[in-house]
Amino acid sequence: MQLPLEAVLRYDLRVRHSGWLYIGTALLFEKRPSRDLAYEYICQAIARGEDLTYLKTYLAQVLAWDYLPIPRFIEFLDRPNPPVVKAFGKEVVALYLEEVKKQDKLPRNHKKMMSYGT
């Protein structure tokens, strides 16, 4: 997962549609280097003013459906982020809280995510 991310960053490639799914999955991937590269790409995309609605929705849904681990997203939120990246994280948490209301069963570590939403 790391090599394609390095290429996307090195050549400043723009991702669209399903590319955001790849970036979102890499952000919550088990290996730290992939998470760091995804974080770096998201920061660049925010700096370029790209529309990250697709990524926000994807992250909120996979976290609410308990497909990917919440602690890895919390790790992203706990980084010393610039204000625009913090705003991005808060928007994902808000979408997550909306999505979780539709679920019968709450995902693991839901209480940790709720603490970031308040």
DSSP file (Angstrom, degrees, kcal/mol; ACC not computed):
  #  RESIDUE AA STRUCTURE BP1 BP2  ACC     N-H-->O    O-->H-N    N-H-->O    O-->H-N    TCO  KAPPA ALPHA  PHI   PSI    X-CA   Y-CA   Z-CA
    1    1 A M     >        0   0    0      0, 0.0     4,-1.0     0, 0.0    25,-0.1   0.000 360.0 360.0 360.0 -24.0    0.0    0.0    0.0
    2    2 A Q  H  >  +     0   0    0      1,-0.2     4,-2.3     2,-0.2     5,-0.2   0.890 360.0  58.1 -74.4 -40.8    2.9    2.3    0.7
    3    3 A L  H  > S+     0   0    0      1,-0.2     4,-2.0     2,-0.2     5,-0.2   0.917 105.9  47.4 -62.4 -46.5    4.5    2.4   -2.8
    4    4 A P  H  > S+     0   0    0      0, 0.0     4,-2.3     0, 0.0    -1,-0.2   0.895 112.1  51.9 -62.1 -35.8    1.5    3.8   -4.7
    5    5 A L  H  X S+     0   0    0     -4,-1.0     4,-2.2     1,-0.2    -2,-0.2   0.903 107.5  52.0 -64.8 -40.0    1.0    6.4   -2.0
    6    6 A E  H  X S+     0   0    0     -4,-2.3     4,-3.0     1,-0.2    -1,-0.2   0.899 110.3  49.0 -62.0 -39.8    4.6    7.5   -2.3
    7    7 A A  H  X S+     0   0    0     -4,-2.0     4,-2.3     2,-0.2     6,-0.2   0.910 109.1  51.9 -66.4 -42.0    4.1    7.9   -6.1
    8    8 A V  H  <>S+     0   0    0     -4,-2.3     5,-2.1     1,-0.2    -1,-0.2   0.906 116.3  41.0 -61.1 -41.4    1.0    9.9   -5.7
    9    9 A L  H ><5S+     0   0    0     -4,-2.2     3,-0.9     3,-0.2    -2,-0.2   0.922 113.7  51.6 -72.3 -44.9    2.8   12.3   -3.3
   10   10 A R  H 3<5S+     0   0    0     -4,-3.0    -2,-0.2     1,-0.3    -3,-0.2   0.898 118.8  35.7 -61.4 -42.4    6.1   12.5   -5.2
   11   11 A Y  T 3<5S-     0   0    0     -4,-2.3    -1,-0.3    -5,-0.2    -2,-0.2   0.305 106.3-124.0 -97.8   9.5    4.4   13.4   -8.5
   12   12 A D  T < 5 -     0   0    0     -3,-0.9     2,-0.2    -4,-0.2    -3,-0.2   0.897  44.3-179.9  51.1  48.3    1.7   15.5   -6.9
   13   13 A L      < -     0   0    0     -5,-2.1     2,-0.4    -6,-0.2    -1,-0.2  -0.553  23.8-130.6 -80.7 143.4   -1.1   13.5   -8.5
   14   14 A R        -     0   0    0     -2,-0.2     2,-0.3    31,-0.0    -1,-0.0  -0.777  19.0-148.7 -92.2 135.7   -4.7   14.4   -7.9
   15   15 A V        -     0   0    0     -2,-0.4     2,-0.3     4,-0.1     3,-0.0  -0.771  14.6-173.0-102.6 153.3   -7.1   11.5   -6.9
   16   16 A R    >   -     0   0    0     -2,-0.3     3,-3.0     0, 0.0     4,-0.1  -0.945  49.5 -23.9-138.4 158.6  -10.7   11.4   -7.7
   17   17 A H  T >> S+     0   0    0     -2,-0.3     3,-1.5     1,-0.3     4,-0.6  -0.085 135.0  18.0  44.3-110.3  -13.7    9.2   -6.9
   18   18 A S  H 3> S+     0   0    0      1,-0.3     4,-1.5     2,-0.2    -1,-0.3   0.691 114.8  73.4 -68.8 -16.2  -12.4    5.8   -5.8
   19   19 A G  H <> S+     0   0    0     -3,-3.0     4,-2.1     1,-0.2    -1,-0.3   0.847  92.3  56.4 -61.6 -33.0   -8.9    7.2   -5.2
   20   20 A W  H <> S+     0   0    0     -3,-1.5     4,-2.7     2,-0.2    -1,-0.2   0.826 101.0  56.9 -68.2 -30.7  -10.3    8.8   -2.1
   21   21 A L  H  X S+     0   0    0     -4,-0.6     4,-2.4    -3,-0.2    -1,-0.2   0.906 107.5  48.8 -63.7 -39.8  -11.4    5.4   -0.9
   22   22 A Y  H  X S+     0   0    0     -4,-1.5     4,-2.4     2,-0.2    -2,-0.2   0.924 112.3  47.0 -64.3 -45.5   -7.7    4.3   -1.2
   23   23 A I  H  X S+     0   0    0     -4,-2.1     4,-1.9     2,-0.2    -2,-0.2   0.914 113.2  49.4 -63.7 -43.1   -6.5    7.4    0.7
   24   24 A G  H  X S+     0   0    0     -4,-2.7     4,-0.9     2,-0.2    -2,-0.2   0.894 112.0  47.6 -64.1 -41.0   -9.1    6.9    3.4
   25   25 A T  H >< S+     0   0    0     -4,-2.4     3,-0.6     1,-0.2    -1,-0.2   0.895 110.6  52.0 -66.9 -39.5   -8.3    3.2    3.8
   26   26 A A  H >< S+     0   0    0     -4,-2.4     3,-1.1     1,-0.2    -2,-0.2   0.855 102.8  59.9 -64.3 -34.2   -4.6    4.0    3.9
   27   27 A L  H 3< S+     0   0    0     -4,-1.9    -1,-0.2     1,-0.3    -2,-0.2   0.805 115.8  33.8 -63.2 -28.2   -5.3    6.6    6.7
   28   28 A L  T << S+     0   0    0     -4,-0.9    -1,-0.3    -3,-0.6    -2,-0.2   0.185  92.5 129.2-111.6  15.2   -6.7    3.8    8.8
   29   29 A F    <   -     0   0    0     -3,-1.1     6,-0.1     2,-0.1    -3,-0.1  -0.239  67.9-116.7 -71.0 159.9   -4.3    1.0    7.6
   30   30 A E  S    S+     0   0    0      4,-0.1     2,-0.5     5,-0.0    -1,-0.1   0.771  92.9  77.8 -71.1 -26.4   -2.4   -1.2   10.1
   31   31 A K  S >> S-     0   0    0      1,-0.1     4,-1.6    -5,-0.1     3,-0.5  -0.742  73.5-143.1 -93.6 129.3    1.0    0.0    9.0
   32   32 A R  H 3> S+     0   0    0     -2,-0.5     4,-2.6     1,-0.2     5,-0.2   0.852  95.0  58.7 -59.4 -42.7    2.2    3.3   10.3
   33   33 A P  H 3> S+     0   0    0      0, 0.0     4,-2.1     0, 0.0    -1,-0.2   0.889 107.1  48.9 -58.9 -37.1    4.1    4.5    7.1
   34   34 A S  H <> S+     0   0    0     -3,-0.5     4,-2.3     2,-0.2    -2,-0.2   0.901 110.6  50.3 -67.2 -40.3    1.0    4.2    5.0
   35   35 A R  H  X S+     0   0    0     -4,-1.6     4,-2.4     1,-0.2    -1,-0.2   0.903 110.4  50.4 -63.6 -40.8   -1.0    6.1    7.6
   36   36 A D  H  X S+     0   0    0     -4,-2.6     4,-2.3     2,-0.2    -2,-0.2   0.902 110.8  48.3 -64.9 -40.8    1.6    8.9    7.6
   37   37 A L  H  X S+     0   0    0     -4,-2.1     4,-2.3    -5,-0.2    -2,-0.2   0.901 111.6  49.4 -66.9 -40.5    1.6    9.1    3.8
   38   38 A A  H  X S+     0   0    0     -4,-2.3     4,-2.6     2,-0.2    -2,-0.2   0.913 110.5  51.2 -63.7 -41.9   -2.2    9.3    3.7
   39   39 A Y  H  X S+     0   0    0     -4,-2.4     4,-2.4     1,-0.2    -2,-0.2   0.923 109.9  49.8 -59.1 -45.1   -2.1   12.0    6.3
   40   40 A E  H  X S+     0   0    0     -4,-2.3     4,-2.1     1,-0.2    -1,-0.2   0.899 110.9  49.2 -62.0 -41.4    0.4   14.0    4.3
   41   41 A Y  H  X S+     0   0    0     -4,-2.3     4,-2.7     2,-0.2    -1,-0.2   0.909 109.8  51.1 -66.0 -41.2   -1.7   13.6    1.1
   42   42 A I  H  X S+     0   0    0     -4,-2.6     4,-2.4     1,-0.2    -2,-0.2   0.914 109.3  51.0 -62.6 -41.8   -4.9   14.8    3.0
   43   43 A C  H  X S+     0   0    0     -4,-2.4     4,-2.2     1,-0.2    -1,-0.2   0.910 111.4  48.0 -60.9 -42.1   -3.0   17.8    4.3
   44   44 A Q  H  X S+     0   0    0     -4,-2.1     4,-2.0     2,-0.2    -2,-0.2   0.910 110.9  50.8 -64.4 -42.0   -1.8   18.7    0.7
   45   45 A A  H  X>S+     0   0    0     -4,-2.7     5,-2.4     1,-0.2     4,-0.6   0.896 110.6  48.8 -64.1 -39.9   -5.3   18.2   -0.7
   46   46 A I  H ><5S+     0   0    0     -4,-2.4     3,-0.9     1,-0.2    -1,-0.2   0.915 110.1  51.7 -65.0 -42.1   -6.7   20.6    2.0
   47   47 A A  H 3<5S+     0   0    0     -4,-2.2    -2,-0.2     1,-0.3    -1,-0.2   0.841 108.6  51.3 -63.0 -33.4   -4.0   23.1    1.2
   48   48 A R  H 3<5S-     0   0    0     -4,-2.0    -1,-0.3    -5,-0.1    -2,-0.2   0.600 115.4-118.5 -78.8 -11.0   -4.9   22.9   -2.5
   49   49 A G  T <<5 +     0   0    0     -3,-0.9    -3,-0.2    -4,-0.6    -2,-0.1   0.765  52.3 168.1  80.5  25.7   -8.6   23.6   -1.6
   50   50 A E      < -     0   0    0     -5,-2.4     2,-0.7    -6,-0.1    -1,-0.2  -0.342  43.7-105.5 -71.4 154.3   -9.9   20.2   -3.0
   51   51 A D        +     0   0    0      1,-0.1     3,-0.3    -2,-0.0     4,-0.2  -0.723  36.7 179.3 -81.0 115.9  -13.4   19.1   -2.2
   52   52 A L     >  +     0   0    0     -2,-0.7     4,-2.7     1,-0.2     5,-0.2   0.091  44.5 114.7-106.2  21.5  -13.0   16.3    0.4
   53   53 A T  H  > S+     0   0    0      1,-0.2     4,-2.5     2,-0.2     5,-0.2   0.901  76.9  51.6 -59.0 -42.7  -16.7   15.5    0.8
   54   54 A Y  H  > S+     0   0    0     -3,-0.3     4,-2.3     1,-0.2    -1,-0.2   0.911 112.0  46.4 -61.7 -43.8  -16.3   12.0   -0.7
   55   55 A L  H  > S+     0   0    0      2,-0.2     4,-2.7     1,-0.2     5,-0.2   0.909 111.8  51.0 -65.9 -43.5  -13.5   11.2    1.7
   56   56 A K  H  X S+     0   0    0     -4,-2.7     4,-2.5     1,-0.2    -2,-0.2   0.929 112.1  46.6 -60.1 -45.9  -15.4   12.6    4.7
   57   57 A T  H  X S+     0   0    0     -4,-2.5     4,-2.4    -5,-0.2    -1,-0.2   0.917 112.7  49.8 -63.7 -43.9  -18.4   10.5    3.9
   58   58 A Y  H  X S+     0   0    0     -4,-2.3     4,-2.6    -5,-0.2     5,-0.3   0.941 112.3  46.7 -60.2 -49.0  -16.4    7.4    3.3
   59   59 A L  H  X S+     0   0    0     -4,-2.7     4,-2.0     1,-0.2     5,-0.2   0.917 112.5  50.0 -61.6 -43.7  -14.5    7.7    6.6
   60   60 A A  H  X S+     0   0    0     -4,-2.5     4,-2.2    -5,-0.2    -1,-0.2   0.912 113.5  46.2 -61.5 -42.3  -17.7    8.4    8.6
   61   61 A Q  H  X S+     0   0    0     -4,-2.4     4,-2.5     2,-0.2    -2,-0.2   0.932 112.2  47.1 -69.8 -45.9  -19.4    5.4    7.1
   62   62 A V  H  <>S+     0   0    0     -4,-2.6     5,-2.6     1,-0.2     6,-1.2   0.852 115.5  47.3 -67.8 -31.1  -16.6    2.8    7.5
   63   63 A L  H ><5S+     0   0    0     -4,-2.0     3,-0.9    -5,-0.3    -1,-0.2   0.909 113.9  46.7 -72.6 -41.7  -16.1    3.9   11.1
   64   64 A A  H 3<5S+     0   0    0     -4,-2.2    -2,-0.2     1,-0.2    -1,-0.2   0.846 112.6  49.7 -68.4 -33.5  -19.8    3.9   11.9
   65   65 A W  T 3<5S-     0   0    0     -4,-2.5    -1,-0.2    -5,-0.2    -2,-0.2   0.440 112.5-122.1 -85.4   1.3  -20.2    0.4   10.3
   66   66 A D  T < 5S+     0   0    0     -3,-0.9    -3,-0.2    -5,-0.2    -4,-0.1   0.816  74.0 128.4  63.6  34.1  -17.2   -0.8   12.3
   67   67 A Y  S   <S+     0   0    0     -5,-2.6    -4,-0.2    -6,-0.2    -5,-0.1   0.799  72.0  31.6 -85.5 -32.4  -15.2   -1.8    9.2
   68   68 A L  S    S-     0   0    0     -6,-1.2     2,-0.2    -9,-0.1    -1,-0.2  -0.930  99.7 -91.1-127.1 152.0  -12.1    0.1   10.1
   69   69 A P    >>  -     0   0    0      0, 0.0     4,-0.9     0, 0.0     3,-0.6  -0.402  20.8-151.0 -73.0 129.2  -10.7    0.7   13.6
   70   70 A I  H >> S+     0   0    0     38,-0.3     4,-2.4     1,-0.2     3,-0.6   0.860  91.8  66.3 -62.1 -39.7  -11.7    3.9   15.4
   71   71 A P  H 3> S+     0   0    0      0, 0.0     4,-1.9     0, 0.0    -1,-0.2   0.832  98.0  54.2 -57.3 -30.2   -8.5    4.2   17.4
   72   72 A R  H <> S+     0   0    0     -3,-0.6     4,-1.3     2,-0.2    -2,-0.2   0.860 109.2  47.2 -71.6 -33.2   -6.5    4.8   14.2
   73   73 A F  H <X S+     0   0    0     -4,-0.9     4,-2.1    -3,-0.6    -1,-0.2   0.886 109.5  53.6 -71.8 -37.5   -8.8    7.7   13.3
   74   74 A I  H  X S+     0   0    0     -4,-2.4     4,-2.2     1,-0.2    -2,-0.2   0.871 103.5  57.3 -62.9 -35.8   -8.4    9.0   16.8
   75   75 A E  H  X S+     0   0    0     -4,-1.9     4,-0.6    -5,-0.2    -1,-0.2   0.898 106.3  49.8 -58.8 -40.4   -4.6    8.9   16.3
   76   76 A F  H >< S+     0   0    0     -4,-1.3     3,-0.9     1,-0.2    -2,-0.2   0.912 111.4  48.4 -63.2 -43.2   -5.2   11.1   13.3
   77   77 A L  H 3< S+     0   0    0     -4,-2.1     4,-0.3     1,-0.2    -2,-0.2   0.820 106.8  57.3 -67.5 -30.8   -7.3   13.5   15.4
   78   78 A D  H 3< S+     0   0    0     -4,-2.2    -1,-0.2    -5,-0.2    -2,-0.2   0.570  82.9 105.3 -80.0  -9.3   -4.7   13.6   18.1
   79   79 A R  S << S-     0   0    0     -3,-0.9     2,-2.0    -4,-0.6    -3,-0.0  -0.309  91.8 -98.8 -66.0 155.3   -1.8   14.8   15.9
   80   80 A P        +     0   0    0      0, 0.0    -1,-0.1     0, 0.0    -2,-0.1  -0.556  62.2 179.9 -74.8  84.9   -0.8   18.4   16.2
   81   81 A N        -     0   0    0     -2,-2.0    -4,-0.0    -4,-0.3    -5,-0.0  -0.538  31.9-109.8 -91.3 150.1   -2.9   19.5   13.2
   82   82 A P    >>  -     0   0    0      0, 0.0     4,-2.2     0, 0.0     3,-0.7  -0.362  44.3 -99.6 -65.7 160.3   -3.3   22.9   11.6
   83   83 A P  H 3> S+     0   0    0      0, 0.0     4,-2.3     0, 0.0     5,-0.2   0.835 122.2  54.6 -55.0 -37.2   -6.8   24.4   12.2
   84   84 A V  H 3> S+     0   0    0      2,-0.2     4,-1.8     1,-0.2     5,-0.1   0.871 109.9  46.8 -68.2 -34.0   -8.0   23.4    8.7
   85   85 A V  H <> S+     0   0    0     -3,-0.7     4,-2.3     2,-0.2    -1,-0.2   0.867 110.9  52.2 -73.4 -36.4   -7.1   19.8    9.3
   86   86 A K  H  X S+     0   0    0     -4,-2.2     4,-2.4     2,-0.2    -2,-0.2   0.901 108.6  51.3 -63.1 -40.2   -8.7   19.8   12.7
   87   87 A A  H  X S+     0   0    0     -4,-2.3     4,-2.2    -5,-0.2    -2,-0.2   0.905 107.9  52.3 -63.2 -41.2  -11.9   21.2   11.0
   88   88 A F  H  X S+     0   0    0     -4,-1.8     4,-2.0     1,-0.2    -2,-0.2   0.937 110.2  48.6 -57.7 -47.4  -11.8   18.3    8.5
   89   89 A G  H  X S+     0   0    0     -4,-2.3     4,-2.2     1,-0.2    -2,-0.2   0.889 110.4  50.7 -61.2 -40.8  -11.5   15.8   11.4
   90   90 A K  H  X S+     0   0    0     -4,-2.4     4,-2.3     1,-0.2    -1,-0.2   0.866 108.1  52.6 -67.1 -35.1  -14.5   17.5   13.2
   91   91 A E  H  X S+     0   0    0     -4,-2.2     4,-2.3     2,-0.2    -1,-0.2   0.897 109.1  49.8 -66.3 -39.4  -16.6   17.3   10.1
   92   92 A V  H  X S+     0   0    0     -4,-2.0     4,-2.6     2,-0.2    -2,-0.2   0.921 110.8  49.7 -63.2 -43.5  -15.8   13.6    9.8
   93   93 A V  H  X S+     0   0    0     -4,-2.2     4,-2.6     2,-0.2    -2,-0.2   0.906 109.7  51.2 -62.8 -41.2  -16.8   13.0   13.4
   94   94 A A  H  X S+     0   0    0     -4,-2.3     4,-1.8     2,-0.2    -1,-0.2   0.920 112.3  45.9 -62.3 -43.9  -20.1   15.0   12.9
   95   95 A L  H  X S+     0   0    0     -4,-2.3     4,-2.4     1,-0.2    -2,-0.2   0.889 111.2  53.8 -64.9 -38.2  -20.9   12.8    9.9
   96   96 A Y  H  X S+     0   0    0     -4,-2.6     4,-2.7     1,-0.2    -2,-0.2   0.930 107.1  50.5 -60.0 -46.6  -19.9    9.7   11.9
   97   97 A L  H  X S+     0   0    0     -4,-2.6     4,-0.9     1,-0.2    -1,-0.2   0.858 111.1  49.0 -63.8 -35.3  -22.3   10.7   14.7
   98   98 A E  H  < S+     0   0    0     -4,-1.8     4,-0.5    -5,-0.2     3,-0.4   0.920 113.8  46.3 -66.2 -43.4  -25.1   11.1   12.2
   99   99 A E  H >< S+     0   0    0     -4,-2.4     3,-1.2     1,-0.2     4,-0.3   0.860 106.4  57.9 -68.1 -36.5  -24.4    7.8   10.6
  100  100 A V  H >< S+     0   0    0     -4,-2.7     3,-1.3     1,-0.3    -1,-0.2   0.776  93.9  67.2 -68.8 -25.1  -24.1    5.9   13.9
  101  101 A K  T 3< S+     0   0    0     -4,-0.9    -1,-0.3    -3,-0.4    -2,-0.2   0.783  97.7  54.6 -63.2 -26.0  -27.7    7.0   14.8
  102  102 A K  T <  S+     0   0    0     -3,-1.2    -1,-0.3    -4,-0.5     2,-0.2   0.571  92.6  94.8 -83.0  -9.9  -28.9    4.8   12.0
  103  103 A Q    <   -     0   0    0     -3,-1.3     3,-0.1    -4,-0.3   -38,-0.0  -0.547  63.3-151.2 -88.7 147.3  -27.1    1.7   13.3
  104  104 A D  S    S+     0   0    0     -2,-0.2     2,-0.4     1,-0.2    -1,-0.1   0.851  88.9  39.2 -78.0 -37.5  -28.6   -0.9   15.6
  105  105 A K  S    S-     0   0    0    -40,-0.0    -1,-0.2     0, 0.0    -2,-0.0  -0.946  85.2-127.7-119.3 133.0  -25.3   -1.8   17.2
  106  106 A L        -     0   0    0     -2,-0.4     3,-0.1    -3,-0.1   -41,-0.1  -0.521  30.2-112.6 -76.8 143.9  -22.7    0.8   18.2
  107  107 A P    >   -     0   0    0      0, 0.0     3,-1.3     0, 0.0    -1,-0.1  -0.288  41.2 -85.6 -70.1 160.3  -19.1    0.2   16.9
  108  108 A R  T 3  S+     0   0    0      1,-0.2   -38,-0.3     2,-0.1   -42,-0.1  -0.361 115.7  21.2 -61.8 147.3  -16.3   -0.6   19.3
  109  109 A N  T 3> S+     0   0    0     -3,-0.1     4,-1.4   -39,-0.1     3,-0.3   0.699  78.9 140.6  64.8  22.7  -14.7    2.5   20.8
  110  110 A H  H <>  +     0   0    0     -3,-1.3     4,-2.5     1,-0.2     5,-0.2   0.872  65.7  59.4 -61.1 -37.4  -17.8    4.6   20.0
  111  111 A K  H  > S+     0   0    0      1,-0.2     4,-1.6     2,-0.2    -1,-0.2   0.868 102.1  53.5 -62.3 -35.7  -17.4    6.5   23.3
  112  112 A K  H  > S+     0   0    0     -3,-0.3     4,-0.7     1,-0.2    -1,-0.2   0.907 110.1  47.1 -64.6 -40.2  -14.0    7.7   22.3
  113  113 A M  H >X S+     0   0    0     -4,-1.4     4,-0.9     1,-0.2     3,-0.9   0.891 107.8  56.2 -68.4 -38.3  -15.4    9.1   19.1
  114  114 A M  H >X S+     0   0    0     -4,-2.5     4,-0.8     1,-0.3     3,-0.6   0.864  99.0  61.0 -61.6 -34.8  -18.3   10.8   20.9
  115  115 A S  H 3< S+     0   0    0     -4,-1.6    -1,-0.3     1,-0.3     3,-0.2   0.790 104.8  48.8 -65.0 -25.6  -15.8   12.6   23.1
  116  116 A Y  H << S+     0   0    0     -3,-0.9    -1,-0.3    -4,-0.7    -2,-0.2   0.683 105.6  59.0 -83.7 -18.2  -14.4   14.3   20.0
  117  117 A G  H <<        0   0    0     -4,-0.9    -2,-0.2    -3,-0.6    -1,-0.2   0.609 360.0 360.0 -84.9 -11.8  -17.8   15.2   18.7
  118  118 A T     <        0   0    0     -4,-0.8    -1,-0.2    -3,-0.2    -2,-0.1   0.444 360.0 360.0-103.6 360.0  -18.7   17.3   21.8
